[in-house]
Amino acid sequence: SNAWNQTRRVKRLKVGSIPTLEYIEWWGKRINDNIPGLIQGDSQPTRKYLRVVPSELEIIIQDFKRMNSELEKNIEQMEEENMNLRLDTDVQKLEIEKLKKKNNKTERDLDSLRTDYKRLRYSMRAAGLGKTSEQWCQKIQE
């Protein structure tokens, strides 16, 4: 029996101060005060008044799911924007192709007009019609 008392005393020293009997009674009342009793006329058990407190892991999981859904929405918006931008670039490429074709056609027409003009000038010189008004005046006076 002495050995048991000695180990018990050592444990008491390790734990620290021992709560008094009044404290233990107060602690029991305090815990029981937090649990509501049955209200008169209410036949439902106290489960109705108790609320479930989620654990830290459940809170982390809920936060993760919320952030995950927000990121999925952002990804969907970015994919939609990317698709719209691709459509815009396709439209702009088509417009550029049309403008290049139009530009090539106008350059060909301009080249054709230049050659026609050169031929006309040559034929006018050959026929003698390419003279200025002063040259015509001199020719008439001769």
Phi and psi in radians as a Rosetta constraint file:
Dihedral C 1 N 2 CA 2 C 2 CIRCULARHARMONIC -1.134 0.35
Dihedral N 2 CA 2 C 2 N 3 CIRCULARHARMONIC -0.669 0.35
Dihedral C 2 N 3 CA 3 C 3 CIRCULARHARMONIC -1.106 0.35
Dihedral N 3 CA 3 C 3 N 4 CIRCULARHARMONIC -0.715 0.35
Dihedral C 3 N 4 CA 4 C 4 CIRCULARHARMONIC -1.123 0.35
Dihedral N 4 CA 4 C 4 N 5 CIRCULARHARMONIC -0.753 0.35
Dihedral C 4 N 5 CA 5 C 5 CIRCULARHARMONIC -1.093 0.35
Dihedral N 5 CA 5 C 5 N 6 CIRCULARHARMONIC -0.675 0.35
Dihedral C 5 N 6 CA 6 C 6 CIRCULARHARMONIC -1.156 0.35
Dihedral N 6 CA 6 C 6 N 7 CIRCULARHARMONIC -0.790 0.35
Dihedral C 6 N 7 CA 7 C 7 CIRCULARHARMONIC -1.155 0.35
Dihedral N 7 CA 7 C 7 N 8 CIRCULARHARMONIC -0.608 0.35
Dihedral C 7 N 8 CA 8 C 8 CIRCULARHARMONIC -1.156 0.35
Dihedral N 8 CA 8 C 8 N 9 CIRCULARHARMONIC -0.712 0.35
Dihedral C 8 N 9 CA 9 C 9 CIRCULARHARMONIC -1.130 0.35
Dihedral N 9 CA 9 C 9 N 10 CIRCULARHARMONIC -0.669 0.35
Dihedral C 9 N 10 CA 10 C 10 CIRCULARHARMONIC -1.120 0.35
Dihedral N 10 CA 10 C 10 N 11 CIRCULARHARMONIC -0.756 0.35
Dihedral C 10 N 11 CA 11 C 11 CIRCULARHARMONIC -1.096 0.35
Dihedral N 11 CA 11 C 11 N 12 CIRCULARHARMONIC -0.660 0.35
Dihedral C 11 N 12 CA 12 C 12 CIRCULARHARMONIC -1.127 0.35
Dihedral N 12 CA 12 C 12 N 13 CIRCULARHARMONIC -0.656 0.35
Dihedral C 12 N 13 CA 13 C 13 CIRCULARHARMONIC -1.187 0.35
Dihedral N 13 CA 13 C 13 N 14 CIRCULARHARMONIC -0.653 0.35
Dihedral C 13 N 14 CA 14 C 14 CIRCULARHARMONIC -1.192 0.35
Dihedral N 14 CA 14 C 14 N 15 CIRCULARHARMONIC -0.749 0.35
Dihedral C 14 N 15 CA 15 C 15 CIRCULARHARMONIC -1.220 0.35
Dihedral N 15 CA 15 C 15 N 16 CIRCULARHARMONIC -0.700 0.35
Dihedral C 15 N 16 CA 16 C 16 CIRCULARHARMONIC 2.007 0.35
Dihedral N 16 CA 16 C 16 N 17 CIRCULARHARMONIC -2.672 0.35
Dihedral C 16 N 17 CA 17 C 17 CIRCULARHARMONIC -1.209 0.35
Dihedral N 17 CA 17 C 17 N 18 CIRCULARHARMONIC 2.597 0.35
Dihedral C 17 N 18 CA 18 C 18 CIRCULARHARMONIC -1.710 0.35
Dihedral N 18 CA 18 C 18 N 19 CIRCULARHARMONIC 2.314 0.35
Dihedral C 18 N 19 CA 19 C 19 CIRCULARHARMONIC -1.160 0.35
Dihedral N 19 CA 19 C 19 N 20 CIRCULARHARMONIC 2.578 0.35
Dihedral C 19 N 20 CA 20 C 20 CIRCULARHARMONIC -1.359 0.35
Dihedral N 20 CA 20 C 20 N 21 CIRCULARHARMONIC 2.946 0.35
Dihedral C 20 N 21 CA 21 C 21 CIRCULARHARMONIC -1.151 0.35
Dihedral N 21 CA 21 C 21 N 22 CIRCULARHARMONIC -0.644 0.35
Dihedral C 21 N 22 CA 22 C 22 CIRCULARHARMONIC -1.119 0.35
Dihedral N 22 CA 22 C 22 N 23 CIRCULARHARMONIC -0.689 0.35
Dihedral C 22 N 23 CA 23 C 23 CIRCULARHARMONIC -1.126 0.35
Dihedral N 23 CA 23 C 23 N 24 CIRCULARHARMONIC -0.743 0.35
Dihedral C 23 N 24 CA 24 C 24 CIRCULARHARMONIC -1.090 0.35
Dihedral N 24 CA 24 C 24 N 25 CIRCULARHARMONIC -0.726 0.35
Dihedral C 24 N 25 CA 25 C 25 CIRCULARHARMONIC -1.137 0.35
Dihedral N 25 CA 25 C 25 N 26 CIRCULARHARMONIC -0.752 0.35
Dihedral C 25 N 26 CA 26 C 26 CIRCULARHARMONIC -1.085 0.35
Dihedral N 26 CA 26 C 26 N 27 CIRCULARHARMONIC -0.725 0.35
Dihedral C 26 N 27 CA 27 C 27 CIRCULARHARMONIC -1.085 0.35
Dihedral N 27 CA 27 C 27 N 28 CIRCULARHARMONIC -0.741 0.35
Dihedral C 27 N 28 CA 28 C 28 CIRCULARHARMONIC -1.101 0.35
Dihedral N 28 CA 28 C 28 N 29 CIRCULARHARMONIC -0.736 0.35
Dihedral C 28 N 29 CA 29 C 29 CIRCULARHARMONIC -1.147 0.35
Dihedral N 29 CA 29 C 29 N 30 CIRCULARHARMONIC -0.708 0.35
Dihedral C 29 N 30 CA 30 C 30 CIRCULARHARMONIC -1.078 0.35
Dihedral N 30 CA 30 C 30 N 31 CIRCULARHARMONIC -0.775 0.35
Dihedral C 30 N 31 CA 31 C 31 CIRCULARHARMONIC -1.118 0.35
Dihedral N 31 CA 31 C 31 N 32 CIRCULARHARMONIC -0.759 0.35
Dihedral C 31 N 32 CA 32 C 32 CIRCULARHARMONIC -1.228 0.35
Dihedral N 32 CA 32 C 32 N 33 CIRCULARHARMONIC -0.455 0.35
Dihedral C 32 N 33 CA 33 C 33 CIRCULARHARMONIC -1.188 0.35
Dihedral N 33 CA 33 C 33 N 34 CIRCULARHARMONIC -0.471 0.35
Dihedral C 33 N 34 CA 34 C 34 CIRCULARHARMONIC -1.348 0.35
Dihedral N 34 CA 34 C 34 N 35 CIRCULARHARMONIC -0.265 0.35
Dihedral C 34 N 35 CA 35 C 35 CIRCULARHARMONIC -1.746 0.35
Dihedral N 35 CA 35 C 35 N 36 CIRCULARHARMONIC 2.005 0.35
Dihedral C 35 N 36 CA 36 C 36 CIRCULARHARMONIC -1.220 0.35
Dihedral N 36 CA 36 C 36 N 37 CIRCULARHARMONIC 2.495 0.35
Dihedral C 36 N 37 CA 37 C 37 CIRCULARHARMONIC -1.488 0.35
Dihedral N 37 CA 37 C 37 N 38 CIRCULARHARMONIC -3.107 0.35
Dihedral C 37 N 38 CA 38 C 38 CIRCULARHARMONIC -1.272 0.35
Dihedral N 38 CA 38 C 38 N 39 CIRCULARHARMONIC 2.322 0.35
Dihedral C 38 N 39 CA 39 C 39 CIRCULARHARMONIC -1.437 0.35
Dihedral N 39 CA 39 C 39 N 40 CIRCULARHARMONIC 2.461 0.35
Dihedral C 39 N 40 CA 40 C 40 CIRCULARHARMONIC -1.093 0.35
Dihedral N 40 CA 40 C 40 N 41 CIRCULARHARMONIC 2.349 0.35
Dihedral C 40 N 41 CA 41 C 41 CIRCULARHARMONIC 1.545 0.35
Dihedral N 41 CA 41 C 41 N 42 CIRCULARHARMONIC -0.133 0.35
Dihedral C 41 N 42 CA 42 C 42 CIRCULARHARMONIC -1.815 0.35
Dihedral N 42 CA 42 C 42 N 43 CIRCULARHARMONIC 2.017 0.35
Dihedral C 42 N 43 CA 43 C 43 CIRCULARHARMONIC -1.634 0.35
Dihedral N 43 CA 43 C 43 N 44 CIRCULARHARMONIC -0.049 0.35
Dihedral C 43 N 44 CA 44 C 44 CIRCULARHARMONIC -1.373 0.35
Dihedral N 44 CA 44 C 44 N 45 CIRCULARHARMONIC 2.580 0.35
Dihedral C 44 N 45 CA 45 C 45 CIRCULARHARMONIC -1.236 0.35
Dihedral N 45 CA 45 C 45 N 46 CIRCULARHARMONIC 3.079 0.35
Dihedral C 45 N 46 CA 46 C 46 CIRCULARHARMONIC -1.260 0.35
Dihedral N 46 CA 46 C 46 N 47 CIRCULARHARMONIC -0.108 0.35
Dihedral C 46 N 47 CA 47 C 47 CIRCULARHARMONIC -1.007 0.35
Dihedral N 47 CA 47 C 47 N 48 CIRCULARHARMONIC -0.536 0.35
Dihedral C 47 N 48 CA 48 C 48 CIRCULARHARMONIC -1.047 0.35
Dihedral N 48 CA 48 C 48 N 49 CIRCULARHARMONIC -0.584 0.35
Dihedral C 48 N 49 CA 49 C 49 CIRCULARHARMONIC -1.633 0.35
Dihedral N 49 CA 49 C 49 N 50 CIRCULARHARMONIC -0.231 0.35
Dihedral C 49 N 50 CA 50 C 50 CIRCULARHARMONIC -1.482 0.35
Dihedral N 50 CA 50 C 50 N 51 CIRCULARHARMONIC 2.500 0.35
Dihedral C 50 N 51 CA 51 C 51 CIRCULARHARMONIC -2.075 0.35
Dihedral N 51 CA 51 C 51 N 52 CIRCULARHARMONIC 2.592 0.35
Dihedral C 51 N 52 CA 52 C 52 CIRCULARHARMONIC -1.524 0.35
Dihedral N 52 CA 52 C 52 N 53 CIRCULARHARMONIC 2.205 0.35
Dihedral C 52 N 53 CA 53 C 53 CIRCULARHARMONIC -1.735 0.35
Dihedral N 53 CA 53 C 53 N 54 CIRCULARHARMONIC 2.107 0.35
Dihedral C 53 N 54 CA 54 C 54 CIRCULARHARMONIC -1.206 0.35
Dihedral N 54 CA 54 C 54 N 55 CIRCULARHARMONIC 2.594 0.35
Dihedral C 54 N 55 CA 55 C 55 CIRCULARHARMONIC -1.336 0.35
Dihedral N 55 CA 55 C 55 N 56 CIRCULARHARMONIC 2.962 0.35
Dihedral C 55 N 56 CA 56 C 56 CIRCULARHARMONIC -1.083 0.35
Dihedral N 56 CA 56 C 56 N 57 CIRCULARHARMONIC -0.677 0.35
Dihedral C 56 N 57 CA 57 C 57 CIRCULARHARMONIC -1.127 0.35
Dihedral N 57 CA 57 C 57 N 58 CIRCULARHARMONIC -0.726 0.35
Dihedral C 57 N 58 CA 58 C 58 CIRCULARHARMONIC -1.118 0.35
Dihedral N 58 CA 58 C 58 N 59 CIRCULARHARMONIC -0.675 0.35
Dihedral C 58 N 59 CA 59 C 59 CIRCULARHARMONIC -1.121 0.35
Dihedral N 59 CA 59 C 59 N 60 CIRCULARHARMONIC -0.756 0.35
Dihedral C 59 N 60 CA 60 C 60 CIRCULARHARMONIC -1.099 0.35
Dihedral N 60 CA 60 C 60 N 61 CIRCULARHARMONIC -0.727 0.35
Dihedral C 60 N 61 CA 61 C 61 CIRCULARHARMONIC -1.109 0.35
Dihedral N 61 CA 61 C 61 N 62 CIRCULARHARMONIC -0.753 0.35
Dihedral C 61 N 62 CA 62 C 62 CIRCULARHARMONIC -1.085 0.35
Dihedral N 62 CA 62 C 62 N 63 CIRCULARHARMONIC -0.752 0.35
Dihedral C 62 N 63 CA 63 C 63 CIRCULARHARMONIC -1.095 0.35
Dihedral N 63 CA 63 C 63 N 64 CIRCULARHARMONIC -0.725 0.35
Dihedral C 63 N 64 CA 64 C 64 CIRCULARHARMONIC -1.089 0.35
Dihedral N 64 CA 64 C 64 N 65 CIRCULARHARMONIC -0.777 0.35
Dihedral C 64 N 65 CA 65 C 65 CIRCULARHARMONIC -1.112 0.35
Dihedral N 65 CA 65 C 65 N 66 CIRCULARHARMONIC -0.710 0.35
Dihedral C 65 N 66 CA 66 C 66 CIRCULARHARMONIC -1.104 0.35
Dihedral N 66 CA 66 C 66 N 67 CIRCULARHARMONIC -0.827 0.35
Dihedral C 66 N 67 CA 67 C 67 CIRCULARHARMONIC -1.129 0.35
Dihedral N 67 CA 67 C 67 N 68 CIRCULARHARMONIC -0.660 0.35
Dihedral C 67 N 68 CA 68 C 68 CIRCULARHARMONIC -1.101 0.35
Dihedral N 68 CA 68 C 68 N 69 CIRCULARHARMONIC -0.758 0.35
Dihedral C 68 N 69 CA 69 C 69 CIRCULARHARMONIC -1.161 0.35
Dihedral N 69 CA 69 C 69 N 70 CIRCULARHARMONIC -0.664 0.35
Dihedral C 69 N 70 CA 70 C 70 CIRCULARHARMONIC -1.109 0.35
Dihedral N 70 CA 70 C 70 N 71 CIRCULARHARMONIC -0.747 0.35
Dihedral C 70 N 71 CA 71 C 71 CIRCULARHARMONIC -1.145 0.35
Dihedral N 71 CA 71 C 71 N 72 CIRCULARHARMONIC -0.656 0.35
Dihedral C 71 N 72 CA 72 C 72 CIRCULARHARMONIC -1.099 0.35
Dihedral N 72 CA 72 C 72 N 73 CIRCULARHARMONIC -0.714 0.35
Dihedral C 72 N 73 CA 73 C 73 CIRCULARHARMONIC -1.091 0.35
Dihedral N 73 CA 73 C 73 N 74 CIRCULARHARMONIC -0.757 0.35
Dihedral C 73 N 74 CA 74 C 74 CIRCULARHARMONIC -1.091 0.35
Dihedral N 74 CA 74 C 74 N 75 CIRCULARHARMONIC -0.711 0.35
Dihedral C 74 N 75 CA 75 C 75 CIRCULARHARMONIC -1.105 0.35
Dihedral N 75 CA 75 C 75 N 76 CIRCULARHARMONIC -0.758 0.35
Dihedral C 75 N 76 CA 76 C 76 CIRCULARHARMONIC -1.081 0.35
Dihedral N 76 CA 76 C 76 N 77 CIRCULARHARMONIC -0.743 0.35
Dihedral C 76 N 77 CA 77 C 77 CIRCULARHARMONIC -1.108 0.35
Dihedral N 77 CA 77 C 77 N 78 CIRCULARHARMONIC -0.739 0.35
Dihedral C 77 N 78 CA 78 C 78 CIRCULARHARMONIC -1.174 0.35
Dihedral N 78 CA 78 C 78 N 79 CIRCULARHARMONIC -0.668 0.35
Dihedral C 78 N 79 CA 79 C 79 CIRCULARHARMONIC -1.123 0.35
Dihedral N 79 CA 79 C 79 N 80 CIRCULARHARMONIC -0.713 0.35
Dihedral C 79 N 80 CA 80 C 80 CIRCULARHARMONIC -1.132 0.35
Dihedral N 80 CA 80 C 80 N 81 CIRCULARHARMONIC -0.750 0.35
Dihedral C 80 N 81 CA 81 C 81 CIRCULARHARMONIC -1.112 0.35
Dihedral N 81 CA 81 C 81 N 82 CIRCULARHARMONIC -0.710 0.35
Dihedral C 81 N 82 CA 82 C 82 CIRCULARHARMONIC -1.071 0.35
Dihedral N 82 CA 82 C 82 N 83 CIRCULARHARMONIC -0.749 0.35
Dihedral C 82 N 83 CA 83 C 83 CIRCULARHARMONIC -1.112 0.35
Dihedral N 83 CA 83 C 83 N 84 CIRCULARHARMONIC -0.750 0.35
Dihedral C 83 N 84 CA 84 C 84 CIRCULARHARMONIC -1.082 0.35
Dihedral N 84 CA 84 C 84 N 85 CIRCULARHARMONIC -0.706 0.35
Dihedral C 84 N 85 CA 85 C 85 CIRCULARHARMONIC -1.143 0.35
Dihedral N 85 CA 85 C 85 N 86 CIRCULARHARMONIC -0.672 0.35
Dihedral C 85 N 86 CA 86 C 86 CIRCULARHARMONIC -1.112 0.35
Dihedral N 86 CA 86 C 86 N 87 CIRCULARHARMONIC -0.719 0.35
Dihedral C 86 N 87 CA 87 C 87 CIRCULARHARMONIC -1.098 0.35
Dihedral N 87 CA 87 C 87 N 88 CIRCULARHARMONIC -0.729 0.35
Dihedral C 87 N 88 CA 88 C 88 CIRCULARHARMONIC -1.070 0.35
Dihedral N 88 CA 88 C 88 N 89 CIRCULARHARMONIC -0.750 0.35
Dihedral C 88 N 89 CA 89 C 89 CIRCULARHARMONIC -1.154 0.35
Dihedral N 89 CA 89 C 89 N 90 CIRCULARHARMONIC -0.652 0.35
Dihedral C 89 N 90 CA 90 C 90 CIRCULARHARMONIC -1.096 0.35
Dihedral N 90 CA 90 C 90 N 91 CIRCULARHARMONIC -0.760 0.35
Dihedral C 90 N 91 CA 91 C 91 CIRCULARHARMONIC -1.100 0.35
Dihedral N 91 CA 91 C 91 N 92 CIRCULARHARMONIC -0.757 0.35
Dihedral C 91 N 92 CA 92 C 92 CIRCULARHARMONIC -1.146 0.35
Dihedral N 92 CA 92 C 92 N 93 CIRCULARHARMONIC -0.652 0.35
Dihedral C 92 N 93 CA 93 C 93 CIRCULARHARMONIC -1.098 0.35
Dihedral N 93 CA 93 C 93 N 94 CIRCULARHARMONIC -0.730 0.35
Dihedral C 93 N 94 CA 94 C 94 CIRCULARHARMONIC -1.101 0.35
Dihedral N 94 CA 94 C 94 N 95 CIRCULARHARMONIC -0.733 0.35
Dihedral C 94 N 95 CA 95 C 95 CIRCULARHARMONIC -1.107 0.35
Dihedral N 95 CA 95 C 95 N 96 CIRCULARHARMONIC -0.699 0.35
Dihedral C 95 N 96 CA 96 C 96 CIRCULARHARMONIC -1.110 0.35
Dihedral N 96 CA 96 C 96 N 97 CIRCULARHARMONIC -0.748 0.35
Dihedral C 96 N 97 CA 97 C 97 CIRCULARHARMONIC -1.059 0.35
Dihedral N 97 CA 97 C 97 N 98 CIRCULARHARMONIC -0.762 0.35
Dihedral C 97 N 98 CA 98 C 98 CIRCULARHARMONIC -1.067 0.35
Dihedral N 98 CA 98 C 98 N 99 CIRCULARHARMONIC -0.776 0.35
Dihedral C 98 N 99 CA 99 C 99 CIRCULARHARMONIC -1.136 0.35
Dihedral N 99 CA 99 C 99 N 100 CIRCULARHARMONIC -0.675 0.35
Dihedral C 99 N 100 CA 100 C 100 CIRCULARHARMONIC -1.119 0.35
Dihedral N 100 CA 100 C 100 N 101 CIRCULARHARMONIC -0.751 0.35
Dihedral C 100 N 101 CA 101 C 101 CIRCULARHARMONIC -1.077 0.35
Dihedral N 101 CA 101 C 101 N 102 CIRCULARHARMONIC -0.760 0.35
Dihedral C 101 N 102 CA 102 C 102 CIRCULARHARMONIC -1.108 0.35
Dihedral N 102 CA 102 C 102 N 103 CIRCULARHARMONIC -0.731 0.35
Dihedral C 102 N 103 CA 103 C 103 CIRCULARHARMONIC -1.108 0.35
Dihedral N 103 CA 103 C 103 N 104 CIRCULARHARMONIC -0.771 0.35
Dihedral C 103 N 104 CA 104 C 104 CIRCULARHARMONIC -1.068 0.35
Dihedral N 104 CA 104 C 104 N 105 CIRCULARHARMONIC -0.731 0.35
Dihedral C 104 N 105 CA 105 C 105 CIRCULARHARMONIC -1.130 0.35
Dihedral N 105 CA 105 C 105 N 106 CIRCULARHARMONIC -0.749 0.35
Dihedral C 105 N 106 CA 106 C 106 CIRCULARHARMONIC -1.152 0.35
Dihedral N 106 CA 106 C 106 N 107 CIRCULARHARMONIC -0.643 0.35
Dihedral C 106 N 107 CA 107 C 107 CIRCULARHARMONIC -1.138 0.35
Dihedral N 107 CA 107 C 107 N 108 CIRCULARHARMONIC -0.706 0.35
Dihedral C 107 N 108 CA 108 C 108 CIRCULARHARMONIC -1.116 0.35
Dihedral N 108 CA 108 C 108 N 109 CIRCULARHARMONIC -0.741 0.35
Dihedral C 108 N 109 CA 109 C 109 CIRCULARHARMONIC -1.100 0.35
Dihedral N 109 CA 109 C 109 N 110 CIRCULARHARMONIC -0.714 0.35
Dihedral C 109 N 110 CA 110 C 110 CIRCULARHARMONIC -1.108 0.35
Dihedral N 110 CA 110 C 110 N 111 CIRCULARHARMONIC -0.779 0.35
Dihedral C 110 N 111 CA 111 C 111 CIRCULARHARMONIC -1.059 0.35
Dihedral N 111 CA 111 C 111 N 112 CIRCULARHARMONIC -0.722 0.35
Dihedral C 111 N 112 CA 112 C 112 CIRCULARHARMONIC -1.107 0.35
Dihedral N 112 CA 112 C 112 N 113 CIRCULARHARMONIC -0.738 0.35
Dihedral C 112 N 113 CA 113 C 113 CIRCULARHARMONIC -1.118 0.35
Dihedral N 113 CA 113 C 113 N 114 CIRCULARHARMONIC -0.680 0.35
Dihedral C 113 N 114 CA 114 C 114 CIRCULARHARMONIC -1.105 0.35
Dihedral N 114 CA 114 C 114 N 115 CIRCULARHARMONIC -0.793 0.35
Dihedral C 114 N 115 CA 115 C 115 CIRCULARHARMONIC -1.143 0.35
Dihedral N 115 CA 115 C 115 N 116 CIRCULARHARMONIC -0.693 0.35
Dihedral C 115 N 116 CA 116 C 116 CIRCULARHARMONIC -1.099 0.35
Dihedral N 116 CA 116 C 116 N 117 CIRCULARHARMONIC -0.702 0.35
Dihedral C 116 N 117 CA 117 C 117 CIRCULARHARMONIC -1.121 0.35
Dihedral N 117 CA 117 C 117 N 118 CIRCULARHARMONIC -0.769 0.35
Dihedral C 117 N 118 CA 118 C 118 CIRCULARHARMONIC -1.084 0.35
Dihedral N 118 CA 118 C 118 N 119 CIRCULARHARMONIC -0.737 0.35
Dihedral C 118 N 119 CA 119 C 119 CIRCULARHARMONIC -1.107 0.35
Dihedral N 119 CA 119 C 119 N 120 CIRCULARHARMONIC -0.740 0.35
Dihedral C 119 N 120 CA 120 C 120 CIRCULARHARMONIC -1.106 0.35
Dihedral N 120 CA 120 C 120 N 121 CIRCULARHARMONIC -0.769 0.35
Dihedral C 120 N 121 CA 121 C 121 CIRCULARHARMONIC -1.083 0.35
Dihedral N 121 CA 121 C 121 N 122 CIRCULARHARMONIC -0.729 0.35
Dihedral C 121 N 122 CA 122 C 122 CIRCULARHARMONIC -1.134 0.35
Dihedral N 122 CA 122 C 122 N 123 CIRCULARHARMONIC -0.758 0.35
Dihedral C 122 N 123 CA 123 C 123 CIRCULARHARMONIC -1.183 0.35
Dihedral N 123 CA 123 C 123 N 124 CIRCULARHARMONIC -0.599 0.35
Dihedral C 123 N 124 CA 124 C 124 CIRCULARHARMONIC -1.180 0.35
Dihedral N 124 CA 124 C 124 N 125 CIRCULARHARMONIC -0.680 0.35
Dihedral C 124 N 125 CA 125 C 125 CIRCULARHARMONIC -1.152 0.35
Dihedral N 125 CA 125 C 125 N 126 CIRCULARHARMONIC -0.719 0.35
Dihedral C 125 N 126 CA 126 C 126 CIRCULARHARMONIC -1.128 0.35
Dihedral N 126 CA 126 C 126 N 127 CIRCULARHARMONIC -0.616 0.35
Dihedral C 126 N 127 CA 127 C 127 CIRCULARHARMONIC -1.503 0.35
Dihedral N 127 CA 127 C 127 N 128 CIRCULARHARMONIC -0.187 0.35
Dihedral C 127 N 128 CA 128 C 128 CIRCULARHARMONIC 1.489 0.35
Dihedral N 128 CA 128 C 128 N 129 CIRCULARHARMONIC 0.225 0.35
Dihedral C 128 N 129 CA 129 C 129 CIRCULARHARMONIC -1.584 0.35
Dihedral N 129 CA 129 C 129 N 130 CIRCULARHARMONIC -0.106 0.35
Dihedral C 129 N 130 CA 130 C 130 CIRCULARHARMONIC -1.567 0.35
Dihedral N 130 CA 130 C 130 N 131 CIRCULARHARMONIC 0.462 0.35
Dihedral C 130 N 131 CA 131 C 131 CIRCULARHARMONIC -1.575 0.35
Dihedral N 131 CA 131 C 131 N 132 CIRCULARHARMONIC 2.700 0.35
Dihedral C 131 N 132 CA 132 C 132 CIRCULARHARMONIC -1.422 0.35
Dihedral N 132 CA 132 C 132 N 133 CIRCULARHARMONIC 2.992 0.35
Dihedral C 132 N 133 CA 133 C 133 CIRCULARHARMONIC -1.115 0.35
Dihedral N 133 CA 133 C 133 N 134 CIRCULARHARMONIC -0.604 0.35
Dihedral C 133 N 134 CA 134 C 134 CIRCULARHARMONIC -1.145 0.35
Dihedral N 134 CA 134 C 134 N 135 CIRCULARHARMONIC -0.735 0.35
Dihedral C 134 N 135 CA 135 C 135 CIRCULARHARMONIC -1.112 0.35
Dihedral N 135 CA 135 C 135 N 136 CIRCULARHARMONIC -0.645 0.35
Dihedral C 135 N 136 CA 136 C 136 CIRCULARHARMONIC -1.178 0.35
Dihedral N 136 CA 136 C 136 N 137 CIRCULARHARMONIC -0.694 0.35
Dihedral C 136 N 137 CA 137 C 137 CIRCULARHARMONIC -1.088 0.35
Dihedral N 137 CA 137 C 137 N 138 CIRCULARHARMONIC -0.748 0.35
Dihedral C 137 N 138 CA 138 C 138 CIRCULARHARMONIC -1.120 0.35
Dihedral N 138 CA 138 C 138 N 139 CIRCULARHARMONIC -0.718 0.35
Dihedral C 138 N 139 CA 139 C 139 CIRCULARHARMONIC -1.142 0.35
Dihedral N 139 CA 139 C 139 N 140 CIRCULARHARMONIC -0.662 0.35
Dihedral C 139 N 140 CA 140 C 140 CIRCULARHARMONIC -1.196 0.35
Dihedral N 140 CA 140 C 140 N 141 CIRCULARHARMONIC -0.694 0.35
Dihedral C 140 N 141 CA 141 C 141 CIRCULARHARMONIC -1.190 0.35
Dihedral N 141 CA 141 C 141 N 142 CIRCULARHARMONIC -0.441 0.35
